[in-house]
Amino acid sequence: MGEQYFETRPRSTHRPGRFAVTIRGHPFTFQTDAGVFSGRRLDRGSELLLAALEVGPCESILDLGCGYGIIGIVAARLSEGGRVVLTDVNERAVALANANVNANGIRNAEVRTGDLYEPVADLAFDHILANPPIRAGRVIVDRIVVDAPPRLLEGGSLWLVARTRQGADSIRVRMAKAFGNATIVKRGSGFKVLRSTKPGA
């Protein structure tokens, strides 16, 4: 069942897969499996988020709920000299993300196992990236948004993608409440990419 991708140990029978894709001019290959989100191809939400993403060199980035690692791995390639941490509660996803980090020759990323921000409680970032599991419920999305500001450096941004029909506009309202700002930076195929920035000093 698809909803198992946000469980710690998916019960889905393994169905290993692999696909190649070019993103932002860079070629990538990803191993996938059943029991992880969008286990056969690059999903449209992540594709839109990666098209909108603006990261610079030497920046610190968190891929929250990384799945098999596509968002964090692309971000690591885009941020020369940066540091990326990928986290997921799903142990199958973490294993895949680790394999994909290595397979794509990514040297500036690491994968940690745990629920949301727990694995990075000691860190703060320039960017937090999330394609949240809407089906996991509003409580999870609220935690992603509300707990983001303390995990961001001043001027840092939370980037989040959601389907318009699955509450993107209400998520934007919650982001604006948490940060004092929330912008739609890209839209397409029924999705919106939202960005909130932590005010500086």
ABEGO torsion letter per residue (X at the ends): XAAAAABABBABBBBBBBBBBBBGGBBBBBBBBBGBBGAABBBAAAAAAAAABBBBBGBBBBBBGAEAGAAAAAAAAABBGBBBBBBBABAAAAAAAAAAAAAAGBAABBBBBEBEAAAAAABBBABBBBBBBAAAEAAAAAAAAAAAAAABBBGBBBBBBBBAAAGAAAAAAAAAAAAGBBBBABBEGGBBBBBBBBBBX
